[in-house]
Amino acid sequence: MLELAGVAVEAVSVGGVETCIQLPGLGLCFDMGVCPRRAIRHPLVLFTHAHVDHMAGVVHHCATRHMQGMAPPTYVMPARNAEAFQDMLAVWRRLDGSDLPCRVVPLEAGGSFEIRPGLVATAHPTIHRVVSQGYVLTERRYKLRPELAGLPGPELAARRAAGERLTVEVAGPLVAFTGDSRIEVIERVEDFRRARLLIMEVTFLDERVSVARTREKGHIHLDEVIECAELFQNEAILLTHLSARYGAAEGRRIVQRRLPPSLRDRVTLLVEEREAPERRPAP
């Protein structure tokens, strides 16, 4: 479990293998290429796209919640994926003989979904090899008007009783998740750069895969993050979707060595604790 910018994160993400980002304090997941046991408790999944490594765990999630007597989950996804997703569930219902009760919410890019009062998810189009979108979670709360700070409680109570409004609404991006995307999403969407916590895919870290090839695949290369380092205003940044070709220790070394000081202390690399695969000479 990580705590970044005051947000608890429990996550697994390996490029092309599996991604499931849990935010336990908010009761939701981003994507579900695999369904970790603790993810079953979360009733909401926001899907970025329909690749297997981001969606394949959903049937297990739905079926297990039903088996354990939990409320039907809600699955939010790009609108163009919703019909095929329903078709997939219909096939699994025939195969499994169960109801797989759930709510499917098609969300157009630019649309919003209320997670709970004061917390809204907004979808933003991203650039990948298939239809995809990232999400910004915006928190709305109320705080005492600055000019009233320091007033004694009885006076505040009297003002409230007289009909005076004592608070102002404060809204700001709490968490942003790019899903799989090219770097342009960071350049185009200000709230990705302003969110307290940015969860961003960075699949390749060095010359083993070129920036051009990374972009062809619809992903982000560390070189591109370095190039636009001055854009990031985030309090914390979690890099996910690292290629399986990098071991944990190796990935951390590369990121720490290559990132500029302005980013180094704010960035956490999500890695699997394993050794890098043995490199063999090219034939």
N, C-alpha and C positions, 0 to 999 in steps of 0.2 A: 504494500500500500504506500502510495506517495501522497504528500500534501504539498501542493504547489499553489501559491498565491491564495492560500486559505481554502483551497478546494481539494477534497479527497479524491484520488484517482487510483483505480485498480485496473490494470490494463495488460493485454497481451497483443502484440502486433509484430508480425514478421512478414515482410513483403512477399506477396504471392502465396502465402501459406494460411495465415489467419489474422484477423483483427477483431477485437472486442474491447472497447473502451468503456469502463464502468465509472459512473460518478455516483457513489453510494449516497452522499449527502443530498443529492437531487433526485434520487430514485429512478435513474435512467441509464441507458447505454447508448453509445454511438456504435452502430454496426454490430454484427453478430456472425462473423465467419466461423466462430466456434462459440459454444455456450458453456463457459466455466460454471461450476456448480453454484457459486455465489451470485452469478448473474441472473439466476432463475427468480430471485426475489424482486428484481426490478420490473415494474409493470409497463415500462415505456422504452421502446427502441426507436431511435432516429437513424434511418438507413441513408447512406450517401449514394450508394449505387448497388447494382445487382450482381457484381462478380462473386464467385463462389467463396472466395476467402473473406468476403464481407457480409455474406448473407446465409451461408449454409447451415448455421447453427439455429436458425429460427424455428424450425419444426420441433426440435428437441426442447427449446425454450417454451413454446406454446403447449406442447403435450405434457411436459413435466409440471407446469403451473396448473393445468387442468387436473392432472392426476393427484396433485397435492391440495386440491380444493381452493386454489388461489383465484382471485378475480381474473377474468380474461385480459390479456395484455393488449396494448395499443401499439401498432406498428405504423410509423410515419415514414413516407418514402417519396421519391420523385413520382409525380403523377403518371408519367409514362410507364412506370414499372407496375402500377397497382393491378391492372387487369391480369397480367401474366403471373403476378404474385398470387392472386386469388385462384388462378388456374392450378398453380403448383400446390396450394393448400387442398384444392379439390381432389387432386390425384393422391395426396398423402392421406386424406380422409378415406378414400376407397381402399388404399393399401393397408392402413392401420386400423380401420373400423372404428375410429373415434371422431368426435365432433371438432376438435381443434378450435374451440371458440376464441375469437379475437376480433379486434376492431382494426380495420385497415384505413389509414388516412392518406389519400393522395394529396401531395402538397406541391403546387407549382412553385418554381423558383420566384422569389420575391414574396411568397406567401408566408403567413405566420401561424403558429400553433401555440395555444396557451397550455403550458405544462401545469401551472397552478396559478392562483392569483399572485401577481407580482413577478412572474417568471414566464417569458415568452421565447419560443424558438423561431427564428426567421431563417428561411432557406435562401441560399445564394448560389447561383450557377457556378460550376467549376469546369475545368477543362481536363477531361480524361478520355479514354478510348470508347467509353459508352456514356449514356446519359448519367450525369452525376451532379450532386449539389452538396455544399457544405452548410454548416449551421452556426448561427450566433445566438447564444442564450443571453437575453437582456433581462436584467433585474430592475424592477421598479419598486422603490420603497419611499417612505416619507420620513423627513427629518425636520426638526424644529427650525423655524426661520432664524437665520443668523442673528438678526437684531434682537431676538428674544432670549438669546443665550444668557444664562446667569440670573434671569429673573426668578424670584422665589416661587415655589409651588402654588401657594395661595393666589398670587397675582395671575399666574398662568391659568389656574382654574377659573378665576373670575372672568378673564378675557374669553375663555372658551364658553362659559355660560352666557356671555353677552353676544355670542355668535361670531366672534372673531376666529378666523382660520389661523392656526398656530404653526402649521407644517407646510412644507413645499415638497412636491414630488421630485425625486432624483432618479434618473434612469441612466444606465450605462451597461456596456457589454461585459458580462461576467466571464463566459467561456466561449471560445470559438473553436470549431473543428473543421479542418479543410477536407477531410477524407482524402482520397487519391485525386491529385490535381497537379497541373503545372503551376509554376510560381506566380503567374499573372493574377491569381485570385488574391494574393496578398497585396499586389499593387493596385487592384481595382476596388477592393472593399475595405473601406477605412476601419470598420468595426473589427475585422480580423487583426488589424495592427494595434487596435486600442484595447481589446479584451484583456482583462486581468490575466487570464490564462489562455494562451494559444496552444492548441494541440494540432501539430502540423506534420504531414508526412514528409520525410526526407529519406529516400530509398537508397541513394548511392552517395558515397563520401569522397571518392578519389578517382584517379585516372583509370581504374579498372573498367569503369563504364563512363563514357564521355557525356558531357552535358547534352550534346545533340541527340545521342541515343536515349538518354533519360527523357528528354522532351518528347521523342517519338513514342515512348511508352506511356506518356501522360503522367509523368512523375516529376519530383523535385530533386535536384542535385545540391549537395552542400555548397558547391561553387556559387550557385545562384543565391543562396541564403547570404553568403559572405558579401556578394556583390551589392545586395540591397539591405545591408545590415542597419543602415541609418533609419530605415522605415519602421522598425519594430519598436513600439512604445510599450509593449506588454511587460507586466511585472514578472511573469514566468512563461517559458516556452518549453513544451514537451515535444521532442522529435520522435515520431513513430514510423512504422512500416519499413524499418531497416532491412536491407537485403540479407538473406541467410548466408551470404558469402562472408559476412563480417562476424567475427567472434565478439563477445561482450567487451573484453579488455581492449581488444584492438579498436573497436568502434569508439570507445571512450577516449582512447589516446588520440585518435585522428581528430575527433571533434574538438577536444581541448587544445590540441596543437594548432589547428587551423582557424578556429573562430577568433574574430577580433575581440579585444578586451571588452568592448561595449556590449557584447552578447554573452561572453563566456560564463559569467556568473549567473545569468538568467536562464541558461539552457540546460535541460536534462535530456539525456538520450535514453529512450526506452529500449532495453536490450534483453535478450535471453541469456541466461548465465550458462554459456557453453563455449567450447573452443571453436575457433574458426576452422573450416574444413581444410585439410592438408592441400597445399598448392602443389600441383604436379607440373613438370616442365611441359611446354607446348610440344605437340608431336612434330 
